[in-house]
């Protein structure tokens, strides 16, 4: 049985060329499709294999960060999703806790409680325009 506790940790660094984010992902199989879900950003990718699903998520992540950085809304969007934004250079943002995400997101709660899944972390670099 999977342990139902945990805490997400994220790191964000920004410079002229990139944003680097370390985010937790949940991979699971549903209706013969692989899904890779990022609960901290409430986005996902799907495919016929876990690798395809992760590639699909990478596209979605890239579009999310590209759009929000161009519109200068990244901080506002992350705050709406429960991230804590600090002015610290060492740890400028902290994603919402697992318990908060489970409480606030019915679909994530369903996945977490009803489906077999694999949790893993991924660092994502996104170019800044």
C-alpha positions in Angstrom: 0.0 0.0 0.0 1.3 3.4 -0.9 2.0 5.9 1.8 -0.6 8.7 1.5 1.6 11.5 3.0 4.3 13.7 1.5 5.3 17.2 0.7 6.1 18.8 -2.6 9.2 20.8 -2.9 9.9 23.2 -5.7 12.7 25.4 -6.8 12.5 28.3 -9.3 15.4 30.3 -10.7 15.1 32.9 -13.4 17.6 34.7 -15.6 17.5 36.0 -19.1 17.6 32.6 -20.7 15.6 30.2 -18.6 13.3 29.3 -15.8 14.3 26.1 -13.9 11.5 24.4 -11.9 11.7 21.2 -10.0 8.1 19.8 -9.8 6.5 16.5 -8.7 4.6 14.5 -11.3 2.2 11.6 -10.9 2.1 8.9 -13.6 -0.9 6.5 -14.0 -2.8 4.5 -16.5 -6.5 5.2 -17.2 -8.7 4.0 -20.0 -5.7 2.4 -21.8 -3.9 5.8 -21.8 -0.9 6.9 -19.8 -1.3 10.2 -18.0 1.5 12.2 -16.4 -0.1 14.8 -14.1 1.5 17.8 -12.4 -0.8 18.5 -9.4 1.1 21.6 -8.4 0.2 23.2 -11.7 -3.0 21.2 -12.4 -1.8 20.2 -15.9 -1.2 16.9 -17.6 -0.1 15.1 -20.7 -1.3 11.8 -22.2 0.0 9.2 -24.6 0.2 5.5 -25.5 3.2 5.1 -23.3 4.5 6.8 -20.2 7.2 8.4 -22.3 4.7 9.8 -24.8 2.6 11.1 -21.9 5.7 12.8 -20.4 6.6 14.3 -23.8 3.0 15.6 -24.0 3.3 17.1 -20.5 6.5 18.8 -21.4 4.8 20.6 -24.3 2.0 21.7 -21.9 4.5 22.9 -19.3 6.4 24.8 -21.9 3.3 26.5 -23.2 2.2 27.4 -19.7 5.5 28.9 -18.7 5.9 30.7 -22.1 2.4 32.2 -21.9 2.6 33.3 -18.3 6.1 34.8 -18.7 5.1 36.7 -21.9 2.0 38.0 -20.2 4.0 38.7 -16.9 1.4 36.7 -15.0 3.5 33.7 -13.8 3.7 34.9 -10.1 -0.1 35.7 -10.1 -1.0 32.3 -11.6 1.2 30.4 -9.2 -0.2 32.3 -6.3 -3.8 31.4 -7.4 -2.7 27.8 -7.4 -1.6 28.0 -3.8 2.2 28.5 -4.3 3.9 30.7 -1.7 6.0 33.3 -3.4 8.9 34.8 -1.4 11.4 37.5 -2.1 14.2 35.1 -1.0 16.9 34.3 -3.6 17.5 30.9 -1.9 14.0 29.6 -2.0 11.7 32.1 -3.8 8.7 29.9 -4.2 7.1 26.9 -2.6 4.4 24.8 -4.2 1.3 23.9 -2.2 1.5 20.9 0.2 0.3 17.5 -0.9 -2.5 17.7 1.7 -3.7 21.1 0.4 -3.7 19.8 -3.2 -5.6 16.7 -2.2 -8.1 18.9 -0.4 -8.5 21.5 -3.2 -8.5 19.2 -6.2 -11.1 16.5 -6.5 -9.6 14.9 -9.5 -6.2 14.7 -7.9 -7.8 13.2 -4.8 -9.5 10.6 -6.9 -6.3 9.7 -8.7 -4.3 9.6 -5.4 -6.9 7.5 -3.5 -8.2 5.2 -6.2 -5.6 4.5 -8.9 -2.2 2.9 -8.8 0.4 5.7 -9.6 4.1 6.5 -9.6 5.3 9.8 -8.2 8.6 11.3 -9.5 10.2 14.7 -9.6 11.3 16.4 -12.8 13.4 19.6 -13.4 12.0 21.6 -16.3 13.9 24.4 -18.1 11.7 26.8 -20.0 13.1 29.6 -22.2 12.1 33.1 -21.3 11.3 35.4 -24.2 
